């Protein structure tokens, strides 16, 4: 008999105060919920990447602070959304104390709530494989209905926030650590963390 998980608890701001690689690993197994049009669209976090600010040539903050990347400079626990390849939005959360740049990119989720709506938002039929819904940073934002406006800059630690990250007690048994995907700078750094259910 499967043991029921406790009621999800909103992650506090203190959760995001650590370095991005520590926060990234700790985020695996947590749940992201977007409250959209009276419905909860929820996925369990299964893949993330850490970006380390000034010490990381692949980070959006490597060259310094701009209007576009200012969310990543803190405070911690805020959503950073950017548009890539002229077609996809990517969702991140800020880490480290205020003024220190760093963040975590969400790369994949396991759908939990609102799967039919996720499929509609993805332009797919109901009952498709979860990988097609939320397997990839662009897919997961589309499935959750997340765009730069109005999500960029949202505080995910507030009870009234439309976007929240919660802990229901689930802990993955196995985590793979690999180089990040789809980048050319600092591509060898082991900063991608993935839940491995096959082990």
C-alpha positions, -999 to +999 in steps of 0.1 A: +000+000+000+014+034-010+018+058+018-002+091+013+020+122+010+014+151+034-004+182+023+019+204+001+036+232+020+048+264+002+086+267+001+098+297+021+122+323+008+150+308+030+149+277+008+163+297-021+192+314-002+217+287-010+239+285-041+220+275-073+235+240-075+223+232-040+188+247-046+186+229-079+192+195-064+168+203-035+140+213-060+138+179-075+106+162-064+089+195-054+057+206-072+052+237-093+016+250-094+003+277-117-032+289-106-047+298-139-083+307-146-095+290-114-076+258-121-044+243-107-019+233-133+007+213-114+038+193-122+065+175-101+100+188-109+121+161-125+149+180-142+167+213-135+199+232-143+219+256-121+233+289-133+260+305-111+260+342-120+293+361-124+312+328-122+293+312-150+297+322-187+265+304-195+244+325-171+223+355-182+240+375-154+276+368-164+281+402-181+263+422-153+229+435-144+204+447-169+167+454-169+161+420-185+180+399-160+175+420-129+152+394-113+182+370-110+200+395-088+175+389-060+158+388-037+156+350-038+124+331-047+113+351-077+103+338-111+125+348-140+110+341-175+128+347-208+120+341-244+143+320-265+146+311-302+117+334-309+093+307-299+098+293-263+095+307-228+118+293-201+111+295-164+137+300-137+138+309-100+163+333-084+187+320-057+212+334-032+209+365-010+197+398-025+223+413-048+241+380-056+231+367-090+221+331-095+192+309-106+178+275-115+162+267-148+133+242-148+138+217-176+111+190-171+081+181-149+059+151-143+023+163-148+002+160-117-029+182-120-047+198-149-035+174-176-064+179-200-058+217-199-021+212-203-027+191-234-050+219-248-024+245-241+002+224-259-022+218-288-022+180-282-049+154-277-059+143-242-040+113-229-007+120-246+025+108-229+037+131-201+070+136-219+051+154-247+033+177-222+061+189-199+094+172-210+115+202-218+117+239-207+096+252-236+070+225-233+065+229-195+059+266-197+034+262-225+017+234-206+014+255-175+003+286-194+034+306-184+047+336-204+070+364-195+041+388-188+027+385-162+049+358-145+083+373-148+091+389-114+064+370-095+073+361-059+068+324-057+070+323-019+037+342-013+005+324-004-014+345-028+010+341-057-004+326-090+028+306-093+040+285-063+066+258-056+055+234-029+069+204-009+046+174-004+073+153+012+082+134-019+119+126-022+134+111-054+155+079-048+181+085-075+194+117-090+217+119-120+241+148-123+253+157-159+266+186-179+240+211-189+222+208-223+220+231-253+247+256-243+281+263-257+298+281-228+308+262-196+292+232-212+313+207-192+301+218-158+280+192-139+251+214-132+221+195-146+201+174-121+176+148-132+154+124-113+162+089-125+133+065-119+149+036-137+175+027-110 
